[in-house]
Amino acid sequence: MATYQTVVWTAGDVITEAKLDNMVSNDQSENAHAANGYIANNNVYYYAKDTGGTNRIVAYVTTNDVMKIGNSAIDTAFVTRIKARAYPTSNQTGVATDTQVTLGTEDYDTGADFASNTYTVPVTGYYFIGGKITCSVTTVEANKEYICIIKVNDATALTGYSHSSLVKAVTPMVADIIKLTVADTVKLYLQHGATGNQTILAGSLYTFLACHLVSLD
C-alpha cells in the first residue's frame, strides 16, 4: 500500500534529497494519513501542506503516465514521458518547393503538444525526430532532387535527400536525436527541384512527423 507523510512545504519549494529522506524515514500508512494522496478522474496526486495549511501538489501522474512536479497550479511542471506522431489527412496538392507539410491527423499525442502542423517542445531535452514525405508518381519528375526537411524554430535542422532517376514515387526521409529547448517548434517541410508543383501523399504509411522525448537535459 502507498504511504504518505506530512512534510512542511512552502509554495515554490524545490524537492530536495533531504525532503525526500524526511518523508521516507517518517512514513505513515495511507489510511493513517489519506489526505496526502488522492485520485481524481483517474489521475494520481501526491501533496503536502505548506506552513499556512494549504495543500501543495508534490507530484502528479496523469492517465497517460505523464509525470509532473510542482505546486497546486503545477507551474513548475516537467514532463518525463511525451511523444507525438502526425500525418496528412488528405493529399496535399500544388506543393511548391520549401513548403510546410500539412499534418491534419494524429496517431498519438500524449502530451497534447502537437497543433496546427507544429510540434511545440514542452521540456528541454534530447528528442528523437523522424520525418518522411512521399511524393506522388503523378507529379514526380525524373532526375530531380527531393528533400525532407525538419525545421526547428523555422530554421533547417535535419535534411534527408532522395533523387528521382525515373518517374516513380519518391520518399525522402530523415531521423536523428537532437537537443531541443522548451518552446522550440518542430515542422516538416518539402523542398524539391522539379519544375512543377508536387503532390504529397496522405496517410500514416506515406508521410509523417514523429517527435519522442528520449531523455531530459
C-alpha positions as CSV (number, residue, x, y, z in Angstrom):
1,M,0.0,0.0,0.0
2,A,1.2,3.5,-0.8
3,T,2.4,5.6,2.1
4,Y,2.2,9.4,2.7
5,Q,3.9,11.7,5.1
6,T,3.1,15.2,6.3
7,V,6.2,17.3,5.5
8,V,6.2,21.1,5.7
9,W,6.3,22.6,2.2
10,T,6.2,26.2,1.2
11,A,4.9,27.2,-2.2
12,G,7.8,27.2,-4.7
13,D,9.9,24.8,-2.6
14,V,12.4,22.7,-4.5
15,I,12.2,18.9,-4.0
16,T,15.5,18.0,-2.3
17,E,17.1,14.8,-1.2
18,A,16.7,16.0,2.4
19,K,13.0,16.5,2.0
20,L,12.6,13.1,0.4
21,D,14.7,11.4,3.1
22,N,12.5,13.0,5.7
23,M,9.4,11.6,4.0
24,V,10.9,8.1,3.7
25,S,12.2,8.0,7.3
26,N,8.8,9.0,8.8
27,D,6.4,7.1,6.6
28,Q,2.8,6.6,7.8
29,S,0.2,4.4,6.2
30,E,-2.2,5.6,3.6
31,N,-5.1,5.0,6.0
32,A,-3.5,7.0,8.8
33,H,-2.8,10.0,6.5
34,A,-5.0,9.6,3.5
35,A,-5.2,13.4,3.0
36,N,-1.7,13.3,1.5
37,G,-2.7,11.3,-1.6
38,Y,-5.8,11.1,-3.7
39,I,-7.2,10.0,-7.1
40,A,-9.3,12.4,-9.2
41,N,-10.6,11.4,-12.6
42,N,-8.1,8.5,-12.6
43,N,-5.2,11.0,-12.2
44,V,-3.0,10.3,-9.1
45,Y,-2.0,13.3,-7.0
46,Y,0.6,13.5,-4.1
47,Y,0.7,16.5,-2.0
48,A,1.7,18.1,1.3
49,K,0.6,21.1,3.3
50,D,2.6,24.3,3.4
51,T,3.1,26.4,6.5
52,G,-0.3,28.0,6.0
53,G,-2.1,24.7,5.8
54,T,-2.7,24.8,2.1
55,N,-2.3,21.6,0.1
56,R,0.5,21.9,-2.4
57,I,0.9,19.3,-5.1
58,V,4.3,17.5,-4.9
59,A,3.8,15.1,-7.8
60,Y,1.0,14.5,-10.3
61,V,0.7,11.5,-12.6
62,T,-1.8,11.6,-15.5
63,T,-3.8,8.8,-17.0
64,N,-1.3,8.9,-19.9
65,D,1.6,8.2,-17.5
66,V,2.9,11.7,-17.7
67,M,4.5,12.8,-14.5
68,K,4.6,16.5,-13.5
69,I,6.1,18.1,-10.4
70,G,5.1,21.4,-8.8
71,N,2.7,23.3,-6.7
72,S,-1.1,23.2,-6.8
73,A,-1.1,25.0,-10.2
74,I,1.7,22.7,-11.4
75,D,3.5,25.9,-12.6
76,T,6.9,24.2,-12.3
77,A,5.8,21.1,-14.2
78,F,8.1,19.0,-16.2
79,V,7.2,16.0,-18.4
80,T,9.0,12.7,-18.3
81,R,7.1,10.9,-21.0
82,I,6.0,12.7,-24.1
83,K,5.6,11.8,-27.7
84,A,3.6,12.7,-30.8
85,R,3.1,11.5,-34.4
86,A,1.0,13.1,-37.1
87,Y,0.3,12.6,-40.8
88,P,-1.7,14.2,-43.6
89,T,-5.4,13.6,-43.6
90,S,-5.7,14.1,-47.4
91,N,-3.3,14.5,-50.3
92,Q,-1.5,17.9,-50.3
93,T,-1.5,19.2,-53.9
94,G,0.2,22.2,-55.6
95,V,3.2,21.9,-53.4
96,A,6.0,24.3,-54.4
97,T,9.5,23.9,-53.1
98,D,10.1,24.8,-49.5
99,T,6.5,24.2,-48.4
100,Q,5.4,23.0,-45.0
101,V,3.6,19.7,-44.9
102,T,0.0,19.8,-43.6
103,L,-0.4,17.2,-40.9
104,G,-4.1,17.0,-40.0
105,T,-4.4,13.7,-38.1
106,E,-2.5,12.5,-35.0
107,D,-1.6,8.9,-34.5
108,Y,-0.9,9.9,-30.9
109,D,0.0,13.0,-28.8
110,T,0.3,12.0,-25.2
111,G,1.4,15.5,-24.0
112,A,-1.0,17.5,-26.2
113,D,1.9,19.3,-27.7
114,F,1.0,19.0,-31.4
115,A,-1.3,21.5,-33.1
116,S,-1.5,23.4,-36.4
117,N,1.0,21.2,-38.1
118,T,3.6,22.0,-35.5
119,Y,5.1,20.2,-32.5
120,T,6.0,22.5,-29.6
121,V,8.6,21.2,-27.3
122,P,7.3,21.1,-23.7
123,V,10.6,20.5,-21.8
124,T,14.3,20.8,-22.7
125,G,15.9,17.5,-23.5
126,Y,17.0,15.1,-26.2
127,Y,14.4,14.1,-28.8
128,F,14.1,11.5,-31.5
129,I,12.8,13.4,-34.5
130,G,11.7,11.5,-37.6
131,G,10.1,12.7,-40.8
132,K,9.0,11.1,-44.1
133,I,7.4,12.5,-47.2
134,T,6.1,10.6,-50.2
135,C,5.6,12.5,-53.4
136,S,3.1,11.1,-55.9
137,V,4.1,9.4,-59.1
138,T,1.6,11.7,-60.8
139,T,3.8,14.8,-60.2
140,V,7.4,13.4,-59.7
141,E,9.8,14.4,-62.5
142,A,12.8,12.3,-63.5
143,N,16.3,13.3,-62.5
144,K,15.2,15.7,-59.8
145,E,16.2,16.1,-56.1
146,Y,13.6,15.8,-53.3
147,I,14.4,16.8,-49.8
148,C,12.6,16.0,-46.5
149,I,13.4,18.8,-44.1
150,I,12.9,19.2,-40.3
151,K,12.8,22.8,-39.3
152,V,13.3,23.9,-35.7
153,N,12.1,27.4,-35.0
154,D,11.7,27.8,-38.8
155,A,15.4,27.1,-39.4
156,T,16.7,23.9,-41.1
157,A,17.8,21.4,-38.6
158,L,17.7,18.0,-40.4
159,T,17.7,17.0,-44.0
160,G,17.1,13.8,-45.9
161,Y,17.7,13.6,-49.7
162,S,16.1,11.4,-52.4
163,H,16.8,11.5,-56.2
164,S,14.3,10.5,-58.9
165,S,16.1,8.5,-61.5
166,L,12.7,7.6,-63.1
167,V,9.1,8.9,-63.0
168,K,8.2,7.0,-59.8
169,A,7.0,8.0,-56.4
170,V,9.9,9.2,-54.2
171,T,10.2,9.1,-50.4
172,P,12.8,11.3,-48.8
173,M,13.1,10.8,-45.1
174,V,15.2,11.8,-42.1
175,A,15.7,10.8,-38.5
176,D,18.1,11.8,-35.7
177,I,18.3,12.5,-32.0
178,I,18.8,16.2,-31.3
179,K,18.7,18.5,-28.3
180,L,15.6,20.8,-28.2
181,T,14.7,23.6,-25.8
182,V,11.3,24.2,-24.2
183,A,9.0,26.2,-26.6
184,D,11.0,25.2,-29.7
185,T,8.8,24.5,-32.7
186,V,9.3,21.5,-35.0
187,K,7.9,21.4,-38.5
188,L,8.1,19.2,-41.6
189,Y,8.9,20.7,-45.0
190,L,9.4,19.5,-48.6
191,Q,12.0,21.0,-50.9
192,H,12.3,19.8,-54.5
193,G,14.0,20.6,-57.8
194,A,11.0,19.8,-60.0
195,T,9.8,22.4,-62.4
196,G,6.1,21.7,-61.5
197,N,4.4,21.6,-58.2
198,Q,4.2,18.3,-56.3
199,T,1.5,16.2,-54.6
200,I,2.3,14.8,-51.2
201,L,0.5,11.5,-50.4
202,A,-1.7,11.3,-47.3
203,G,-1.8,8.5,-44.8
204,S,0.4,7.4,-41.8
205,L,2.3,4.9,-44.0
206,Y,3.4,7.5,-46.5
207,T,4.0,10.9,-44.8
208,F,4.5,11.7,-41.1
209,L,6.3,13.7,-38.4
210,A,7.3,11.9,-35.2
211,C,8.7,13.5,-32.0
212,H,9.7,11.5,-29.0
213,L,11.4,12.6,-25.8
214,V,14.4,10.3,-25.2
215,S,15.9,11.9,-22.1
216,L,15.8,15.1,-20.1
217,D,18.7,17.5,-20.3
